Amino acid sequence: MKEEEKHFSDEELNDFLSKTNLFEDENTLFSSILEIAFKLSEEANCGVILQVKDGILSVKSSKNCHLKKKGEFFAISPSLQVIPHCVNANDEWKKTLQENFGIKADSLLVCPLLSKENEKILMALGSTNDKGFPKDVLNSLNLYVRILFSALKINMEHGASLKKESIYKSVVERSHDAIIIFDNGRLLFVNEEFEKLVGYQKEELLKMVAWDLVHPDDRERLMKYAQNRRKGKKAPTEYTAKILSKTGEIKLCHFNVKMINFHGKPSLLASIRDITEEEKTKNKLEMANSEIKKAYDELEKLNLRFQNMTSLLAKMGISRMNEEEFLQQVLKSALQVVPVAKYGSISLFENDKWKFVAAVGHDIEKLKKIPLKREYAMTRDGRDTIIHNIMDKDKRAIPPDLFKKLADATFPTKETIIAPLDLSGKEDGFLSVDIPIDSDESFSEEDAKAVESFSKIASAFYILRKYSTAQEEMKEKTTMVLVKALEKYDLYTQGHSERVAWYSTKLAEIIGLDNNRIKKIWQEAILHDIGKLFVSLNILNKEEKLTPEEFEEIKKHPSIGADLIEEGAQLSDVAHVIRHHHERWDGNGYPDGLAGEEIPVDSRIMAICDSYDAMTSNRAYRRAKSKEEALKEIEKNAGKQFDPKFAKEFVRWINKIEEKLKA
């Protein structure tokens, strides 16, 4: 018989939280999490909160356990430290807890609550049921306990009080996903994100039938899912379906559905995410990949000269290659695949203009300067794949003065293969390869197919590159939103992040880092102080000397900033640099006391630039130092606070700028 899904209503959770002092100390927090876990799982008869730090296991809190060695520490194997999500534990975990702490259980569930580089917090629940914990219990614990633990711990550490607000309700209403609760087709609750998704106001939605918002293509299927779940029958918890907005717009959405008790009645909770744009992008990428595969398959059917194809495909994956560089590579590779061709060119249309962007043999610099119009290229419309003496055709379409310049910039040709470039659903230019006029060779149909295949690869590249550029733009926008939020919070930091980013990228360029690394350093530097959002303004803007306790609060901002950035997939690769930008060369910095080359290169660069800008800027507690004074401080602390090599290069560069300004 199918086990019933565990219900845990918002009223039950709110009632429990209202009776619990969650902010008294860490022990109370851990005990509270265990209480919540027991409410979610009837199978559990004992439980512990475990800390794994630097490979050492210890118990932080327990319930219904007769601990044999409470408070002692034990080393555990690396394999036990990797718990990505809530799981039924293996025999190694059971043996570890029984031998070290005297915890006996036929089944053991392990759930990660917090995961950092050198510290993990885990919860283990034991049961006398040897069949393990049901899947719905695992899902519930992942949904409730980990979210609540993170929210409660962050707010406890940084002083935000949630005592007067329902935590469960806050998590739901502040979710970035649209969330609804409904029963028998009637909407009982909607959050603000769902209002935005469908375009209706909350008051309108609560009077509507939920199924009216579902596209007719999917309505019957979703109704059947809901009916099956209410009857305890099998139904998917995750699926996609189309919904209709108030304006009639169709949106493809991902649904995650769960049974809950809402106001004492079984109801359905659905978390909904709009994936319309994701699907469009996915389809474009699939089409691009399909074109690439098709082109590759065609070339494979030819002979060994197409081995060059592998190299070209690999280079196409290099997202940093710009359009002209890639097109030049396409042209060179096409000439290798068709060895009878000695010259070639690639030209593109920009509105009514026709421009050459790559060439081999012909004079590309002269070609770029010729003001050609799109209408002149009509003779190259691709109806004839192999064209004899193409200049005769061009002469009939191009004005005499421009044709003379074109003839002067190109070598005479005997035959030309032209393949269209399709970059946006229409013809956007041409890939051409030429046989010299004095050659005895001629093109074959296989040669024409090869050039056509390369043309398709070039077209696919444009689609992939456009998507990559959009992702980068989104990343930069996210970065600047965070920086502006910090500047609104702390007025003394206005412009500081941008200046540190500018100094850091210049110093990175001086010491010889590549362009991709320099771009990444800009993102790291622009976000280096984002953790100050969690430091009190009374401390940040204090005019008197900070107390030791206040300085300790200030010192938390690198690790807080790193934790914040690490949560977002868009920017997670810069988090470790932000964490270490206050480390010192001599090892007396914070938060981890790294020394010398243990400190990331980017963090060492940022430490110098951050200190220089801070010294030369006014602060609440002091006036700015002169540039000369600031540079002397950097020289004085080279080899102590700062990387000596980087400090020397920075001082030399600033002095050079000053000399130019005085000249």
Secondary structure, DSSP 8 states (H G I E B T S, - for coil): ---------HHHHHHHHHTS-TTS-HHHHHHHHHHHHHHH-SS-SEEEEEEEETTEEEEEEEES---SSTT--EE--GGGG---S-EE--HHHHHHHHHHH----SEEEEEEEEE-SSEEEEEEEEES-TT---HHHHHHHHHHHHHHHHHHHHHHHHT---TTS-HHHHHHHT-SSEEEEEETTEEEEE-HHHHHHH---HHHHTTSBGGGGB-HHHHHHHHHHHHHHHTT----SEEEEEEE-TT--EEEEEEEEEEEEETTEEEEEEEEEE-HHHHHHHHHHHHHHHHHHHHHHHHHTS-GGGGHHHHHHHHHT-TTS-HHHHHHHHHHHHHHHSTT--EEEEEEEETTEEEEEEEESS-HHHHHHS-EEGGGGGGGSSSSSEEESHHHHHHHHS-HHHHHHHHHHS--EEEEEEEEEESSSSEEEEEEEEEETT------HHHHHHHHHHHHHHHHHHHHHHHHHHHHHHHHHHHHHHHHHHHHH-GGGTTHHHHHHHHHHHHHHHTT--HHHHHHHHHHHHTTTGGGGGS-HHHHT--S---HHHHHHHTTHHHHHHHHHHT-TTTGGGHHHHHTTT--TTS--SSS---GGGS-HHHHHHHHHHHHHHHTS-BTTB----HHHHHHHHHHTBTTTB-HHHHHHHHHHHHHHHHHHH-
